[in-house]
Structure formats: C-alpha cells, structure tokens
Amino acid sequence: MANTKKKLKIHFNPDNIDITVPEGESLLRAAMSAGVHINAACGGNGVCGTCKVLIKKGGVESTRSEKLSPEEYEQGYRLACQSRVITDLVVDIPLESRLETAVLSREAQVVEDGGPKAAEAIATGWSFSPPLNKCYVELSSPTLKDNVSDLSRLLRGLKRRCNLRNVSVDFDIVRKLPPVLRKKDGRVTVTTLVKAVKTKADKRKPTIIEVEPGNTARKHYSLAFDIGTTTVCGQLLDLNRGRVIAEGMAYNGQISYGADVITRIAYSQQPGGLKKLQQAVVATINQIIAELFTQSQIGVEHVGHMIVAGNTVMTHILLGLDPKYIRLAPYTPVASFIPPAKAGSLGIRVGKHVYLFTFPSVASYVGGDIVSGIVGVGVHQRKTLTLYMDIGTNGEIVIGNSDWMVTAACSAGSAFEGGGIKHGMIAASGAIQDFTISPSSLEPELHTIGEEKPRGICGSGLINIIAGLLEAGVIGQNGKFNTDLATKRIRKGSDGYEYVLSWAHETEAGKDIVITEVDIDNLIRAKAAMYAGYQTLTKSVGISCCDTLEQVIIAGAFGSHIDIEKSITIGLLPDIPQDRFIFVGNGSLTGARLTSFSTDLLDDARKVALMMTNLELSERADFMNNYVAALFLPHTHGDEFPNVSKRLAKLQGSKLGRRLAI
Amino acid sequence: MANTKKKLKIHFNPDNIDITVPEGESLLRAAMSAGVHINAACGGNGVCGTCKVLIKKGGVESTRSEKLSPEEYEQGYRLACQSRVITDLVVDIPLESRLETAVLSREAQVVEDGGPKAAEAIATGWSFSPPLNKCYVELSSPTLKDNVSDLSRLLRGLKRRCNLRNVSVDFDIVRKLPPVLRKKDGRVTVTTLVKAVKTKADKRKPTIIEVEPGNTARKHYSLAFDIGTTTVCGQLLDLNRGRVIAEGMAYNGQISYGADVITRIAYSQQPGGLKKLQQAVVATINQIIAELFTQSQIGVEHVGHMIVAGNTVMTHILLGLDPKYIRLAPYTPVASFIPPAKAGSLGIRVGKHVYLFTFPSVASYVGGDIVSGIVGVGVHQRKTLTLYMDIGTNGEIVIGNSDWMVTAACSAGSAFEGGGIKHGMIAASGAIQDFTISPSSLEPELHTIGEEKPRGICGSGLINIIAGLLEAGVIGQNGKFNTDLATKRIRKGSDGYEYVLSWAHETEAGKDIVITEVDIDNLIRAKAAMYAGYQTLTKSVGISCCDTLEQVIIAGAFGSHIDIEKSITIGLLPDIPQDRFIFVGNGSLTGARLTSFSTDLLDDARKVALMMTNLELSERADFMNNYVAALFLPHTHGDEFPNVSKRLAKLQGSKLGRRLAI
C-alpha cells in the first residue's frame, strides 16, 4: 500500500535541487534526502525555529509555530520540521536557515595557515614511526626441500627482510595468500599494524592486515579524522613522508537531527535512531574521503589505517555504541578505551582490512578529542604548567603537565556558537566579527566575515562587541546598559534594553541587528562557566589561578578566531601576559595526525587518558561559588583581573574627565 | 527462463524420501539434495562405478558406463552421477551404493568403550585448565563518585573477582555492555578465551568474547571435532567437569564429491567448487551439533568454544582456504598455523562469539589430525621411543619422543578401506571381518559385522583373510595361490586365480564373494608402503627398525579393528612383542577434547607441530628400496620378521608332514 502513495516533486532554491518524495513526507527529511543542508538545532522537534523555509509555490500541511511571527506566516514561512508535503513545491531556504558548506573553508584556511604547524612544533619527544608499516619482501620459491606453507614463508621473509618478529595475522589475510604470493613470483608488500602497548617493556606485536602482489610500499597512506558535533574534518596522510596531502571538511550530517550532543542522544533513543545517526556521520565521513581521493588522485586501496578523534558521544554513535547512559546520572559511557573496529563494518568506504582506531576518553563529557588534543600539543611531555582549553557549548579544560593532569567539562551554553543570542549565528559569511566603537560618538565600526552585509553576530564577534561596549562605558561591569548616554543606538526593545549594531537598510535581511541585555547576560554566563571551570580545577590541585599558568593553549575552531585581549577583558581568558597564549586550531585533528605518524604517541594517548583525573564540576559547591563570582565583567573580584581592572578604571576616569570637560 | 523448467518428482527407496527437482537435474545431485547418501568415490565423474542405482519407475537420460554389466543395464541399473532426470522416478539405492549412517555407531561404540579413556590415561603432565573460562562477577552500581565506563567497570571486576589481568575485549562485545550490565543490576558472567603462547614466559592475555546477564557460569560447554575425509565426529564437552556429555558422528557430506582428498582438491578447482565443499562439511558439522544439542538438551548459547582436528586438506576446505597447491609439487599448504576464525562466519550454527581453533599442521599430508593425536596421547611428554601410526589411504606415521619427532605420510592406496578390492567395502554391516580357515579342509569360517549375510570384505577382514590363507598355505609368501591344493574354492576367475569366501546362496547379493590375486597384491602394496614408511623414518634418524620401538600407538577407526598378530603376520605391523601395542581409537578427537580441557596442551600442539620434521618419502631413494623389499608376506628379508618367519616355517613343515602322512 505504501507504494501507491502519490509522488510529489520539490524544487529547492537557491540550491536548485529537485527531489521526488511520497505524499506526507516531512519537508525537513525531504531536504536532508536531497542533500540540502537545513539548520535544525533542536533535531526537528519544532522547538528552536531554525529550520524556517519559505514556500514559494504549492502548499504544506503544517503545525502553526510560535517561532514564526504572524507576518512571516502570512508571507509563507513555515518550519520545515513541522511541515508535511501535500502538493508539488518550490521552496526557498532563507540565508539564516542554511548551512553553507562554503563557510567551512574559512576555518580550514585558518587551520592550514598557522595552527597545526605551531602545534607540531610544540609537541616534542616523538619519533617518526607510524603504527602502520609497509614492507616489501621477495620470497624464495617453494621447493621440495623447502615446502613450508605460504604463511610460514611469508613470516620468515618478514623476519629476515624487515626484522619483524612475533607477527600475528588476521584470518581474512590467510585466504588470499596463494594467489597473491604467486602473482609476481613471491614479490609481495606486507602491511602490518601495531596497537598501543601499556608499558615500554611490552613487546609490540605487529599484525599482518594486508598483503599485495609486487612492490606497493611507496603507496602508504592513512586517514586522520576529527569528528566534531558540528563539523567533521579529515586529512589524508602520506605515511612515507609524514605529510598531509589532502584535507577536507563538512558539516556533520547529524546536524539535522539536533545541534548538540544531548539532542542527539535523545534522538538515538528513538526506534532506529542510533542507526540513523551513525549512518549520517558515516555518510559525512565518506563524502570527505571521496573528496580527499579526488584531490589527491590516490586510490582507496592504498589507505591502510584510520584514526578518529571525537568527543565521547560522537565516538559512541560512530561505533554504534548506545550513548543512553551518558545523558543519565551518573553519566557512564559504554567504554573509554575501545578496541579497534573494522572501518568497513561501520560502512566507511575504505579497504576491508582497514582498522579504525578511536582515541580513549576520560569521561562522558571529556572525550577522545581532548585526549587527542593534549597528545597533539605535547602537554604530557613537558614540565610546563599548562591550561588547555577547547571553548564551546561543551567547554573542555585540562590543567597539568608531564606529571599530572586534571580535567573537567563545563556546560557553557551555546552563546559561543551564537545560540541564545537574538541575532546570533554561526561563524558564516555575513557574521559580524570585528567591532570597534567610537568613544565619543558611540558609533560602531563593523566587519563581517566575507565583508558582506551583516546577517548576525557570531561568537567571537560577540566577545569583541561586549568588550568594546564595556570599554566605551556603554555597558557596565554588570552587563547592563548605561541608559544615560546620548545615542539613538541604545533603546528599549522587546527583550529589554538593546544596542543597535546595524540599521535595517545596512543589513542583508533588511532588519535592525541588535545586541540585547539578555544576549550579554547569556555571554556572561558562558564565560563565567569556563572561567569558574579552570579556576576550580586549579584550586582542586592546590595551586592558585591564574598567574601560575605558564602556558595557555586554546584549541578548537572557535578559539582560533577570538581576540585574546578582548577575551581577557570580558573575563573569559585569564589576565596573564599575552605571550603565554598559543592557538592551535583543531588540536584534536593534530593529535590524530601525529598519532598516525608515531606509535609512541599512540601509546601516549593511552597514558594521557589514564593520568587525567576528571572532576564533575556539577558536584562541587566551590564551582557554583566561583561561577556566581564570575558573573561580572571581567569578575566580581577585581584582583582576579588586575590589569583589566586597572585599565577599566583608567578608561572610566578619562571618560568621566572627558564628559566633565564637555 | 530457468524457472519454467518442468518439475519432476523422485521417490528414493529404501529411505522413503521424496524430492522435487527441475527436469534435467543430475540424479546424484538430486539424491544429495534429498539427504540420501550415495557413495560416489570418484566425485561424480563416472569413473568409480560406486553410485549404482536401480531405476524402478520412469526413465533417465544416461551415459552407458563400462562399470555396469549388460545384465545390470538390462535390469535398470544406472550410475546416478551419469543420469539426468527426465520423468518422475522411483529409485532404489542398492546396498552396495549406500552410505548407511547406522554403521557409524559401531565405530562410535568402540571409541566410547576403550580408546580415548586409555589415551587420557597415557597422556600425562597436563593440568585441567580450559582455554575458555567463565567468571561470574557482581559489579557495583555506578555513582557520581565512581562513574567509570561500563567496560572499565567490567575489567575492574574481572581483576578483583577473577584475578584476570591484561584482558582485551572483542569489539562486538562492547556494543552489548549497557543492557547486559544493567539487566540484572551488575550481575554478569564473562567468558574469556586465551590463545596458545609460544613460550612459558609469554603472558597469557585473555580476551572477553561474551558477557551474559546473571550467573551462567554453570553452563560452560565446548565442542571438539575430528573432521575426517570420510567421517566427522563431534563431542560436546562440559568444561566445568571435564566430561564428554554427548557424542555424534556422520559421514562427511563431501563424500559425494569424491572419496579422497585428491579428488576433493580437484573438485575445489571447479567454479564454486571450494564453496560447495565447504558448505557440505559445514552442513555435516551442523547436523552433528544439532544432534549433540538434542541428546544433551543444552542450548547453543552455552557453547563458547570449538576446536577442530583435521588433515591439512579438510582443514583448508573447512576454512575456505584454497587447497590447490597442496596437490601440486612442491606441495605447499596455505598455512600451517592458522589464526582462529569466527565459527559463525563459516556457517557453523553456534553463537556469534565462538572462535573455531584448528590444530596446526606439519606439511601438506601431515595435518592437524596427527598433531592432535600426538598431543592427545602425550608422545611429546615421554622419553619412550614411540611409533604413532594412523593407517589408511593416507597413512601417517610419527616416530619420536619428548626430544625429537620425525613424520611422514605414505600413500598406501585405498585397500585398507576396501578400495581396489573386487568385493571390497567399507566397514559396514555385512562386511566380512573375521576369518579362520580349516588347515585340513581349507573351508573358511566367516563372521560379518552385525552377523548379517556377507556383502563384501572390509579392510580389517582383508588382513585376517590374507594372514589366514598364508598360514594355511593357500597362498605363498609372494601372495600367489597354491593351485595344487584339493579345494573347489580355489579357481580361476576373470581376474586370475581367486578363493571363494562365500557361495552365492549364502550372500546378501546372491553372488559369490571371492578374494583374488589382484586383491592380495593390492593389500601387499598397501602394507608395504606403511612398513617402508616407518622403516625409512627410523633409519633417517639413525636407529634400526623395529625392535628399538618401545611403544606402537595405533590410531584411527581402521586401526581399532585390526588384529595385531595377523597384521604382524602379513608384515603391516612390526614384529615386536604384542604388549608394546596400544590402540587409541580416534586419537585426533582425543587430542581435540584434551586441548579443550587444558591450555597447556594447546601450547603443546604448537610445540609439537614445530618439533616434527617432515620427510617427503617420495623424494627418498631408500624408501623405494624398502618398499620393494616389503612386497612379500611378511617381507623379503625374513630377519625383519623373525618370529613370523619362524612360525611360518614351522607351519609349512607341519603341513608338509601332514600331507606326507595322508
């Protein structure tokens, strides 16, 4: 009966993509099937309002949502997730609902430019010796005097020519030996893999995972991936030369099932939900792999190894492990150290012999991405007391050095990604990023990503705006507007007082773009969570925050774009000399790459995960106290930010002076 | 178009089985599909004539074969392999073409009665400690202070409660942890497996292969199999009590593709041939497993381990390894030490977690069955100089002790299985087994298996008959008939001189059963190959055959039924005191069982396979000399068989005396 449903056509603009779907299909699902990326932060539950689309022709059956204004409804806007297709349609995806793949290249650019190279320079003490090895051997022909089995002959050759001992072999390899060994008269290339060992004394036992006829040793590649909740980044690595030869990024296909890990876990509990999420991220990975092969002109058969860094939830879903109990107290993952899986069995389009390694995690909210990052930048190799932080909705913090490490996750809310901000948006083209304000006229000067007409405010822009407003005295240290100032830009809006950043005629959407007191409050909460997080961590190990920190490493795509001085000004980063800060971009990807190059670092990942002590901040009373104290710009206790306090005092004094002079 | 072929019905007697097949199907294949066992020694090539069937109703399209006499053809006999079904049929399978499952029970009986128990008694120096272990643990519930991952909690529990360290885990297990750990509040039973280690110093690293909710430790079973070319034997073992709890045997389903390993290898080279042979033996294994479960009322889910002993070709085919190069000089197997495979992936109906271990082989024709047998009877544990032999078409010989071992395979031909003997048959009911002859009247006294009317002569019967005829002077030491004797039983037949064992009216088939000079010659060649084999082996290590042998262990179903004295008389077994001989029945199955009980013995199997030096007899000139010298009853050199020679001389003397007296 299902087959007799009417088929309906949908045309999506501006992507110019057509798809045919059965009558009654959800419009969001139709867009996903067509490869049209629609933002659906809440996972299609009609709650977030981000999947707004404009029905240009045809009609949908749809639930009225309070996320749509009466005008919008009148104009034909609907929430894609709440609409069912009942006629042929022409649908426009408005700018604000689109996930544009193009904007990712900006992040990739930055990663390429400075981040990882810096990181490779700061991670020391590892030797180039990939866990995947290719060895070419020429085996003697069997004779009646020497008619050992094909496998024994191969193992003997590996011992003699490649000095490989204690070699084991995957059962699947045994089957292919007879033709492979004979195809080029005993000339074969053997791929072996070693796993991490627990102690230096443990013998490394290589496993044969592939045997090819002839000499293919020159073609020796690996894949390193960072699976983020929002974006997935992959690199194709040349294991002979220790080089990145292609790089690709894409939005994680799971986005349409929800913006954050909690929504994804919830979705995974629906019937078939886990499978769908897994397939979504695997599709993304396959898309990137296809792109890497196209870029590099390298055949899939030459890739022998894959390593993935991801947070605990992303790792669970990729491997098909049920993340259910990560969300429920007491927040237990299925496994922290997960044995390698066959990549092909997960649906990843690489050779059947390729194992997929994942980084071990520390806790439900301190995942393999952080362990990978720490290994990638070598925190565990130095005595230097280091703060490593990945700022985001789920902010992760590590403090320590080669002797000890403590870690915590703090739920900062989504303000850094533009969430909960009236005109917030992700760091895409048109997002206001740079902001300066004239101390006298209080008029702003804005710069957007791509220098396009303003569309909204991204996270790093928000920090710059708030720091600027604070220094200009437009807002006070409590984040409230100084309503006495003589400027039209401060006004009372539907959400309380606001400052107009861009007038309607200047913007892409033709509407004023503002920042409200509610927005400022959201950012203060987010930065307070991060600050209280590392403050609590340092105190837990008996040292004082923050001047004892000898190095602050900021990882993550978001971190790469923030302004250090302004981040200190608002109290997000500690008030210490700027030369102690290092940006490393995608530290997780760096770690994944370096462990592809060095078996030592693969061992280190295990060691690092084990040496990290996780603090559940939500369980600590002092975290709450620190958090409340940090709900101020930069902080309730001025002596925590001595330089900022001094500067603010000076600025206030001069402004007061200037005003008095007027 | 294939579907439009006419469907035809066939009724098989006496099995009373019906099957419907498409027009044109081979009658042999139809019988195989119906589960009707037809002997087809040559693999369906129309060469051996063993698949004779009688068409009672209907007609077949069939090639005329010289294996059928004109009378048989007239009566409606056809070769099943050469016939295509063109009408509905009623087909009788005559006695001589049938493989009756019932006769297997005779062998099983013997194995149960004496063999393996004796073997267990002679294998010493092993402790009861199965490679498969079940451990029940009660895990504490996760709390916020102790929220390690499910896997970490499990590993911690195993360390604390079961003292298991260095545990690894199969990836598939990780996925099932969350529900299993919670189903009975942390009460779980963990199954771990250890593999063989190379040296005592190597740490054993257990792998978790299964986790079940609650306490299932009492249900802890394993399967041991001997995969013979002709028969497959399996035992269900209770790993808690070290006991066999059910046993089953069946003909190897590959029989219909050929009687011996060479024919099977040839078949495996046809398109899809290897797959068909593999499926055939897997079907046989599954049939036995089903029977074991029915007998024991034990659920398949409680079996956690499977170990298989088989010759090199049987092991290759079971695992889907191409046996092609075993048949071609220089006779190389794919692998001698084969990593464990998942039994389920081969189609064997056990739990997904069950690994199938195979015994390592020494060479293409000295397989895991021999290694298993040596381990099973503990040859490697004693200083006693032992000859271990498995007599059959492919006779395997091992000589050695705990310090050294040499081995060889000798191709004896199929006489021991009744092959190449005019009225030869396998050891089934009606086979002449015991034979005595009156020295005066030269009249025989016969006993058949099951005391039924004679149908033919089995291998052990053949030995007894020839020894009897020799001692009575009916044949000379050259195997030729003494045609001067006054008896109607010696006559000239179509194959030269023959002795009538049973007159037509006494037999099942209503035809005379005879033994011919050609038959005798065939047996002499077979026994000469075996004797020359162990004689060459002993000489190769610088000791003299055969009085230096302190123990002779005879393994195999055939060996269990031979008469030692008569076997010495014809020169098959060495002329040493009878108390040095031990019968162990199915030594391979014993070895498989014992290695299920003892990890030490699993290690030993590896050691034994490595310490065995294989001699290619076909490459040695002295083997040919020894063989030619042994083509006499008992041997050309009387001093090799001093006691037999003395007795024969005495008998000849007395007979001569008696005749002179008459």
Interface residues (C-beta under 8 A of the other chain):
Chain A: P142 T143 L144 D146 N147 V148 S149 D150 L151 S152 R153 S168 V169 D170 F171 V174 R175 L177 P178 P179 L319 G320 L321 D322 K324 Y325 A329 P330 Y331 T332 P333 V334 A335 S336 F337 I338 P339 P340 A341 K342 S361 A363 S364 E616 E619
Chain B: P142 T143 L144 D146 N147 V148 S149 D150 L151 S152 R153 S168 V169 D170 F171 V174 R175 L177 P178 P179 L319 G320 L321 D322 K324 Y325 A329 P330 Y331 T332 P333 V334 A335 S336 F337 I338 P339 P340 A341 K342 S361 A363 S364 E616 E619
